[in-house]
């Protein structure tokens, strides 16, 4: 599944270019550019895993 999402989100693709201004203009946040992140790194998946672990820990207290 991730491959299809990443293919759609290719930064140079016409599909991405069609929505990039909307994303940039309407999503507040901070951009961090980090050297050394391995190809295929998925920060959203890592964050989701941490959030699930924290929720599970809270339920078992």
PDB file with one MODEL, atoms N, CA, C and O in Angstrom:
MODEL        1
ATOM      1  N   UNK A   1       0.819  -1.199   0.000  1.00  0.00           N
ATOM      2  CA  UNK A   1       0.000   0.000   0.000  1.00  0.00           C
ATOM      3  C   UNK A   1       0.856   1.253   0.000  1.00  0.00           C
ATOM      4  O   UNK A   1       0.568   2.201  -0.730  1.00  0.00           O
ATOM      5  N   UNK A   2       1.898   1.267   0.804  1.00  0.00           N
ATOM      6  CA  UNK A   2       2.728   2.469   0.890  1.00  0.00           C
ATOM      7  C   UNK A   2       3.309   2.848  -0.462  1.00  0.00           C
ATOM      8  O   UNK A   2       3.475   4.032  -0.754  1.00  0.00           O
ATOM      9  N   UNK A   3       3.621   1.860  -1.287  1.00  0.00           N
ATOM     10  CA  UNK A   3       4.208   2.150  -2.586  1.00  0.00           C
ATOM     11  C   UNK A   3       3.268   3.009  -3.430  1.00  0.00           C
ATOM     12  O   UNK A   3       3.713   3.938  -4.104  1.00  0.00           O
ATOM     13  N   UNK A   4       1.960   2.700  -3.394  1.00  0.00           N
ATOM     14  CA  UNK A   4       1.008   3.483  -4.172  1.00  0.00           C
ATOM     15  C   UNK A   4       0.919   4.909  -3.643  1.00  0.00           C
ATOM     16  O   UNK A   4       0.856   5.865  -4.416  1.00  0.00           O
ATOM     17  N   UNK A   5       0.915   5.042  -2.328  1.00  0.00           N
ATOM     18  CA  UNK A   5       0.846   6.379  -1.729  1.00  0.00           C
ATOM     19  C   UNK A   5       2.090   7.169  -2.092  1.00  0.00           C
ATOM     20  O   UNK A   5       1.994   8.327  -2.496  1.00  0.00           O
ATOM     21  N   UNK A   6       3.264   6.550  -1.952  1.00  0.00           N
ATOM     22  CA  UNK A   6       4.499   7.253  -2.264  1.00  0.00           C
ATOM     23  C   UNK A   6       4.581   7.609  -3.743  1.00  0.00           C
ATOM     24  O   UNK A   6       5.080   8.677  -4.097  1.00  0.00           O
ATOM     25  N   UNK A   7       4.094   6.721  -4.612  1.00  0.00           N
ATOM     26  CA  UNK A   7       4.099   7.016  -6.038  1.00  0.00           C
ATOM     27  C   UNK A   7       3.220   8.231  -6.316  1.00  0.00           C
ATOM     28  O   UNK A   7       3.590   9.096  -7.111  1.00  0.00           O
ATOM     29  N   UNK A   8       2.058   8.302  -5.666  1.00  0.00           N
ATOM     30  CA  UNK A   8       1.175   9.446  -5.851  1.00  0.00           C
ATOM     31  C   UNK A   8       1.822  10.723  -5.344  1.00  0.00           C
ATOM     32  O   UNK A   8       1.644  11.793  -5.926  1.00  0.00           O
ATOM     33  N   UNK A   9       2.569  10.606  -4.261  1.00  0.00           N
ATOM     34  CA  UNK A   9       3.130  11.789  -3.624  1.00  0.00           C
ATOM     35  C   UNK A   9       4.499  12.183  -4.165  1.00  0.00           C
ATOM     36  O   UNK A   9       5.152  13.051  -3.585  1.00  0.00           O
ATOM     37  N   UNK A  10       4.955  11.574  -5.256  1.00  0.00           N
ATOM     38  CA  UNK A  10       6.223  11.988  -5.850  1.00  0.00           C
ATOM     39  C   UNK A  10       6.192  13.496  -6.045  1.00  0.00           C
ATOM     40  O   UNK A  10       5.271  14.032  -6.662  1.00  0.00           O
ATOM     41  N   UNK A  11       7.181  14.160  -5.529  1.00  0.00           N
ATOM     42  CA  UNK A  11       7.190  15.625  -5.526  1.00  0.00           C
ATOM     43  C   UNK A  11       7.124  16.255  -6.913  1.00  0.00           C
ATOM     44  O   UNK A  11       6.635  17.376  -7.052  1.00  0.00           O
ATOM     45  N   UNK A  12       7.600  15.569  -7.926  1.00  0.00           N
ATOM     46  CA  UNK A  12       7.591  16.131  -9.272  1.00  0.00           C
ATOM     47  C   UNK A  12       6.385  15.702 -10.087  1.00  0.00           C
ATOM     48  O   UNK A  12       6.228  16.133 -11.230  1.00  0.00           O
ATOM     49  N   UNK A  13       5.530  14.859  -9.519  1.00  0.00           N
ATOM     50  CA  UNK A  13       4.399  14.359 -10.295  1.00  0.00           C
ATOM     51  C   UNK A  13       3.359  15.456 -10.494  1.00  0.00           C
ATOM     52  O   UNK A  13       3.215  16.332  -9.641  1.00  0.00           O
ATOM     53  N   UNK A  14       2.639  15.419 -11.603  1.00  0.00           N
ATOM     54  CA  UNK A  14       1.565  16.391 -11.832  1.00  0.00           C
ATOM     55  C   UNK A  14       0.491  16.334 -10.737  1.00  0.00           C
ATOM     56  O   UNK A  14      -0.067  17.365 -10.362  1.00  0.00           O
ATOM     57  N   UNK A  15       0.202  15.125 -10.223  1.00  0.00           N
ATOM     58  CA  UNK A  15      -0.814  14.987  -9.177  1.00  0.00           C
ATOM     59  C   UNK A  15      -0.391  15.739  -7.913  1.00  0.00           C
ATOM     60  O   UNK A  15      -1.195  16.447  -7.307  1.00  0.00           O
ATOM     61  N   UNK A  16       0.869  15.582  -7.522  1.00  0.00           N
ATOM     62  CA  UNK A  16       1.338  16.285  -6.325  1.00  0.00           C
ATOM     63  C   UNK A  16       1.396  17.785  -6.559  1.00  0.00           C
ATOM     64  O   UNK A  16       0.992  18.565  -5.697  1.00  0.00           O
ATOM     65  N   UNK A  17       1.887  18.186  -7.702  1.00  0.00           N
ATOM     66  CA  UNK A  17       1.989  19.620  -7.998  1.00  0.00           C
ATOM     67  C   UNK A  17       0.613  20.280  -7.990  1.00  0.00           C
ATOM     68  O   UNK A  17       0.500  21.465  -7.677  1.00  0.00           O
ATOM     69  N   UNK A  18      -0.436  19.525  -8.331  1.00  0.00           N
ATOM     70  CA  UNK A  18      -1.795  20.068  -8.333  1.00  0.00           C
ATOM     71  C   UNK A  18      -2.284  20.411  -6.928  1.00  0.00           C
ATOM     72  O   UNK A  18      -3.143  21.279  -6.769  1.00  0.00           O
ATOM     73  N   UNK A  19      -1.745  19.738  -5.904  1.00  0.00           N
ATOM     74  CA  UNK A  19      -2.236  19.986  -4.535  1.00  0.00           C
ATOM     75  C   UNK A  19      -1.212  20.631  -3.614  1.00  0.00           C
ATOM     76  O   UNK A  19      -1.553  20.979  -2.484  1.00  0.00           O
ATOM     77  N   UNK A  20       0.012  20.799  -4.048  1.00  0.00           N
ATOM     78  CA  UNK A  20       1.067  21.249  -3.139  1.00  0.00           C
ATOM     79  C   UNK A  20       0.792  22.629  -2.542  1.00  0.00           C
ATOM     80  O   UNK A  20       1.057  22.837  -1.358  1.00  0.00           O
ATOM     81  N   UNK A  21       0.277  23.562  -3.311  1.00  0.00           N
ATOM     82  CA  UNK A  21      -0.014  24.899  -2.756  1.00  0.00           C
ATOM     83  C   UNK A  21      -1.116  24.810  -1.712  1.00  0.00           C
ATOM     84  O   UNK A  21      -1.040  25.480  -0.682  1.00  0.00           O
ATOM     85  N   UNK A  22      -2.138  23.997  -1.955  1.00  0.00           N
ATOM     86  CA  UNK A  22      -3.222  23.837  -0.987  1.00  0.00           C
ATOM     87  C   UNK A  22      -2.668  23.262   0.315  1.00  0.00           C
ATOM     88  O   UNK A  22      -3.035  23.711   1.401  1.00  0.00           O
ATOM     89  N   UNK A  23      -1.795  22.282   0.208  1.00  0.00           N
ATOM     90  CA  UNK A  23      -1.191  21.699   1.407  1.00  0.00           C
ATOM     91  C   UNK A  23      -0.349  22.729   2.142  1.00  0.00           C
ATOM     92  O   UNK A  23      -0.452  22.863   3.362  1.00  0.00           O
ATOM     93  N   UNK A  24       0.474  23.449   1.414  1.00  0.00           N
ATOM     94  CA  UNK A  24       1.378  24.406   2.040  1.00  0.00           C
ATOM     95  C   UNK A  24       0.628  25.581   2.660  1.00  0.00           C
ATOM     96  O   UNK A  24       1.033  26.101   3.700  1.00  0.00           O
ATOM     97  N   UNK A  25      -0.449  25.994   2.031  1.00  0.00           N
ATOM     98  CA  UNK A  25      -1.187  27.165   2.512  1.00  0.00           C
ATOM     99  C   UNK A  25      -2.137  26.862   3.665  1.00  0.00           C
ATOM    100  O   UNK A  25      -2.552  27.782   4.369  1.00  0.00           O
ATOM    101  N   UNK A  26      -2.490  25.597   3.875  1.00  0.00           N
ATOM    102  CA  UNK A  26      -3.541  25.280   4.844  1.00  0.00           C
ATOM    103  C   UNK A  26      -3.126  24.312   5.945  1.00  0.00           C
ATOM    104  O   UNK A  26      -3.963  23.904   6.751  1.00  0.00           O
ATOM    105  N   UNK A  27      -1.870  23.942   5.995  1.00  0.00           N
ATOM    106  CA  UNK A  27      -1.425  23.021   7.028  1.00  0.00           C
ATOM    107  C   UNK A  27      -0.329  23.695   7.852  1.00  0.00           C
ATOM    108  O   UNK A  27       0.800  23.837   7.383  1.00  0.00           O
ATOM    109  N   UNK A  28      -0.658  24.113   9.084  1.00  0.00           N
ATOM    110  CA  UNK A  28       0.373  24.734   9.916  1.00  0.00           C
ATOM    111  C   UNK A  28       1.364  23.676  10.396  1.00  0.00           C
ATOM    112  O   UNK A  28       1.014  22.507  10.560  1.00  0.00           O
ATOM    113  N   UNK A  29       2.569  24.095  10.611  1.00  0.00           N
ATOM    114  CA  UNK A  29       3.552  23.156  11.128  1.00  0.00           C
ATOM    115  C   UNK A  29       4.965  23.636  10.890  1.00  0.00           C
ATOM    116  O   UNK A  29       5.201  24.724  10.364  1.00  0.00           O
ATOM    117  N   UNK A  30       5.880  22.810  11.286  1.00  0.00           N
ATOM    118  CA  UNK A  30       7.293  23.090  11.156  1.00  0.00           C
ATOM    119  C   UNK A  30       7.901  22.030  10.253  1.00  0.00           C
ATOM    120  O   UNK A  30       7.568  20.850  10.358  1.00  0.00           O
ATOM    121  N   UNK A  31       8.776  22.445   9.386  1.00  0.00           N
ATOM    122  CA  UNK A  31       9.467  21.495   8.518  1.00  0.00           C
ATOM    123  C   UNK A  31      10.885  21.323   9.029  1.00  0.00           C
ATOM    124  O   UNK A  31      11.608  22.298   9.236  1.00  0.00           O
ATOM    125  N   UNK A  32      11.270  20.083   9.227  1.00  0.00           N
ATOM    126  CA  UNK A  32      12.639  19.757   9.624  1.00  0.00           C
ATOM    127  C   UNK A  32      13.267  18.935   8.520  1.00  0.00           C
ATOM    128  O   UNK A  32      12.725  17.904   8.122  1.00  0.00           O
ATOM    129  N   UNK A  33      14.397  19.380   8.029  1.00  0.00           N
ATOM    130  CA  UNK A  33      15.141  18.613   7.036  1.00  0.00           C
ATOM    131  C   UNK A  33      16.319  17.994   7.754  1.00  0.00           C
ATOM    132  O   UNK A  33      17.156  18.698   8.317  1.00  0.00           O
ATOM    133  N   UNK A  34      16.381  16.668   7.732  1.00  0.00           N
ATOM    134  CA  UNK A  34      17.396  15.951   8.495  1.00  0.00           C
ATOM    135  C   UNK A  34      18.238  15.104   7.546  1.00  0.00           C
ATOM    136  O   UNK A  34      17.715  14.245   6.835  1.00  0.00           O
ATOM    137  N   UNK A  35      19.519  15.348   7.542  1.00  0.00           N
ATOM    138  CA  UNK A  35      20.422  14.501   6.771  1.00  0.00           C
ATOM    139  C   UNK A  35      20.560  13.153   7.457  1.00  0.00           C
ATOM    140  O   UNK A  35      20.543  13.067   8.685  1.00  0.00           O
ATOM    141  N   UNK A  36      20.693  12.118   6.674  1.00  0.00           N
ATOM    142  CA  UNK A  36      20.990  10.815   7.229  1.00  0.00           C
ATOM    143  C   UNK A  36      19.797   9.919   7.473  1.00  0.00           C
ATOM    144  O   UNK A  36      19.971   8.818   7.994  1.00  0.00           O
ATOM    145  N   UNK A  37      18.597  10.337   7.122  1.00  0.00           N
ATOM    146  CA  UNK A  37      17.438   9.463   7.275  1.00  0.00           C
ATOM    147  C   UNK A  37      17.498   8.412   6.172  1.00  0.00           C
ATOM    148  O   UNK A  37      17.700   8.738   5.002  1.00  0.00           O
ATOM    149  N   UNK A  38      17.324   7.170   6.549  1.00  0.00           N
ATOM    150  CA  UNK A  38      17.429   6.069   5.604  1.00  0.00           C
ATOM    151  C   UNK A  38      16.281   6.098   4.593  1.00  0.00           C
ATOM    152  O   UNK A  38      15.172   6.511   4.931  1.00  0.00           O
ATOM    153  N   UNK A  39      16.537   5.666   3.365  1.00  0.00           N
ATOM    154  CA  UNK A  39      15.454   5.541   2.383  1.00  0.00           C
ATOM    155  C   UNK A  39      14.354   4.644   2.935  1.00  0.00           C
ATOM    156  O   UNK A  39      14.627   3.623   3.565  1.00  0.00           O
ATOM    157  N   UNK A  40      13.118   5.034   2.694  1.00  0.00           N
ATOM    158  CA  UNK A  40      11.995   4.238   3.168  1.00  0.00           C
ATOM    159  C   UNK A  40      11.539   4.578   4.574  1.00  0.00           C
ATOM    160  O   UNK A  40      10.551   4.023   5.054  1.00  0.00           O
ATOM    161  N   UNK A  41      12.250   5.491   5.251  1.00  0.00           N
ATOM    162  CA  UNK A  41      11.846   5.880   6.605  1.00  0.00           C
ATOM    163  C   UNK A  41      10.447   6.466   6.556  1.00  0.00           C
ATOM    164  O   UNK A  41      10.140   7.283   5.688  1.00  0.00           O
ATOM    165  N   UNK A  42       9.611   6.056   7.474  1.00  0.00           N
ATOM    166  CA  UNK A  42       8.222   6.516   7.521  1.00  0.00           C
ATOM    167  C   UNK A  42       7.962   7.114   8.902  1.00  0.00           C
ATOM    168  O   UNK A  42       7.609   6.393   9.835  1.00  0.00           O
ATOM    169  N   UNK A  43       8.135   8.413   9.032  1.00  0.00           N
ATOM    170  CA  UNK A  43       7.994   9.053  10.344  1.00  0.00           C
ATOM    171  C   UNK A  43       6.560   8.967  10.858  1.00  0.00           C
ATOM    172  O   UNK A  43       6.342   8.893  12.068  1.00  0.00           O
ATOM    173  N   UNK A  44       5.588   8.976   9.959  1.00  0.00           N
ATOM    174  CA  UNK A  44       4.194   8.862  10.397  1.00  0.00           C
ATOM    175  C   UNK A  44       3.949   7.494  11.030  1.00  0.00           C
ATOM    176  O   UNK A  44       3.264   7.399  12.049  1.00  0.00           O
ATOM    177  N   UNK A  45       4.494   6.449  10.445  1.00  0.00           N
ATOM    178  CA  UNK A  45       4.328   5.111  11.012  1.00  0.00           C
ATOM    179  C   UNK A  45       5.027   5.008  12.363  1.00  0.00           C
ATOM    180  O   UNK A  45       4.501   4.397  13.293  1.00  0.00           O
ATOM    181  N   UNK A  46       6.211   5.607  12.468  1.00  0.00           N
ATOM    182  CA  UNK A  46       6.941   5.578  13.739  1.00  0.00           C
ATOM    183  C   UNK A  46       6.162   6.328  14.816  1.00  0.00           C
ATOM    184  O   UNK A  46       6.069   5.862  15.951  1.00  0.00           O
ATOM    185  N   UNK A  47       5.610   7.470  14.471  1.00  0.00           N
ATOM    186  CA  UNK A  47       4.824   8.247  15.440  1.00  0.00           C
ATOM    187  C   UNK A  47       3.564   7.482  15.826  1.00  0.00           C
ATOM    188  O   UNK A  47       3.197   7.455  17.001  1.00  0.00           O
ATOM    189  N   UNK A  48       2.903   6.868  14.871  1.00  0.00           N
ATOM    190  CA  UNK A  48       1.694   6.093  15.171  1.00  0.00           C
ATOM    191  C   UNK A  48       2.024   4.940  16.116  1.00  0.00           C
ATOM    192  O   UNK A  48       1.254   4.653  17.033  1.00  0.00           O
ATOM    193  N   UNK A  49       3.148   4.284  15.903  1.00  0.00           N
ATOM    194  CA  UNK A  49       3.545   3.186  16.783  1.00  0.00           C
ATOM    195  C   UNK A  49       3.786   3.688  18.206  1.00  0.00           C
ATOM    196  O   UNK A  49       3.383   3.033  19.168  1.00  0.00           O
ATOM    197  N   UNK A  50       4.436   4.839  18.347  1.00  0.00           N
ATOM    198  CA  UNK A  50       4.657   5.406  19.690  1.00  0.00           C
ATOM    199  C   UNK A  50       3.336   5.788  20.352  1.00  0.00           C
ATOM    200  O   UNK A  50       3.156   5.585  21.553  1.00  0.00           O
ATOM    201  N   UNK A  51       2.413   6.341  19.566  1.00  0.00           N
ATOM    202  CA  UNK A  51       1.116   6.732  20.126  1.00  0.00           C
ATOM    203  C   UNK A  51       0.315   5.500  20.562  1.00  0.00           C
ATOM    204  O   UNK A  51      -0.326   5.518  21.613  1.00  0.00           O
ATOM    205  N   UNK A  52       0.350   4.419  19.750  1.00  0.00           N
ATOM    206  CA  UNK A  52      -0.347   3.190  20.136  1.00  0.00           C
ATOM    207  C   UNK A  52       0.238   2.610  21.412  1.00  0.00           C
ATOM    208  O   UNK A  52      -0.502   2.154  22.284  1.00  0.00           O
ATOM    209  N   UNK A  53       1.568   2.623  21.531  1.00  0.00           N
ATOM    210  CA  UNK A  53       2.218   2.100  22.732  1.00  0.00           C
ATOM    211  C   UNK A  53       1.835   2.923  23.960  1.00  0.00           C
ATOM    212  O   UNK A  53       1.575   2.367  25.027  1.00  0.00           O
ATOM    213  N   UNK A  54       1.801   4.243  23.809  1.00  0.00           N
ATOM    214  CA  UNK A  54       1.427   5.109  24.931  1.00  0.00           C
ATOM    215  C   UNK A  54      -0.031   4.875  25.335  1.00  0.00           C
ATOM    216  O   UNK A  54      -0.349   4.845  26.524  1.00  0.00           O
ATOM    217  N   UNK A  55      -0.907   4.711  24.357  1.00  0.00           N
ATOM    218  CA  UNK A  55      -2.324   4.447  24.659  1.00  0.00           C
ATOM    219  C   UNK A  55      -2.482   3.107  25.366  1.00  0.00           C
ATOM    220  O   UNK A  55      -3.242   2.992  26.328  1.00  0.00           O
ATOM    221  N   UNK A  56      -1.768   2.103  24.889  1.00  0.00           N
ATOM    222  CA  UNK A  56      -1.815   0.784  25.523  1.00  0.00           C
ATOM    223  C   UNK A  56      -1.297   0.870  26.968  1.00  0.00           C
ATOM    224  O   UNK A  56      -1.904   0.296  27.872  1.00  0.00           O
ATOM    225  N   UNK A  57      -0.208   1.564  27.186  1.00  0.00           N
ATOM    226  CA  UNK A  57       0.342   1.720  28.529  1.00  0.00           C
ATOM    227  C   UNK A  57      -0.636   2.423  29.454  1.00  0.00           C
ATOM    228  O   UNK A  57      -0.756   2.068  30.627  1.00  0.00           O
ATOM    229  N   UNK A  58      -1.340   3.426  28.923  1.00  0.00           N
ATOM    230  CA  UNK A  58      -2.314   4.163  29.734  1.00  0.00           C
ATOM    231  C   UNK A  58      -3.484   3.261  30.118  1.00  0.00           C
ATOM    232  O   UNK A  58      -4.026   3.388  31.215  1.00  0.00           O
ATOM    233  N   UNK A  59      -3.878   2.354  29.228  1.00  0.00           N
ATOM    234  CA  UNK A  59      -5.011   1.447  29.521  1.00  0.00           C
ATOM    235  C   UNK A  59      -4.647   0.417  30.565  1.00  0.00           C
ATOM    236  O   UNK A  59      -5.522  -0.068  31.283  1.00  0.00           O
ATOM    237  N   UNK A  60      -3.384   0.073  30.665  1.00  0.00           N
ATOM    238  CA  UNK A  60      -2.978  -0.986  31.606  1.00  0.00           C
ATOM    239  C   UNK A  60      -2.591  -0.452  32.975  1.00  0.00           C
ATOM    240  O   UNK A  60      -2.229  -1.225  33.863  1.00  0.00           O
ATOM    241  N   UNK A  61      -2.660   0.820  33.151  1.00  0.00           N
ATOM    242  CA  UNK A  61      -2.312   1.377  34.480  1.00  0.00           C
ATOM    243  C   UNK A  61      -3.405   1.158  35.464  1.00  0.00           C
ATOM    244  O   UNK A  61      -3.282   1.559  36.621  1.00  0.00           O
TER     245      UNK A  61
ENDMDL
END
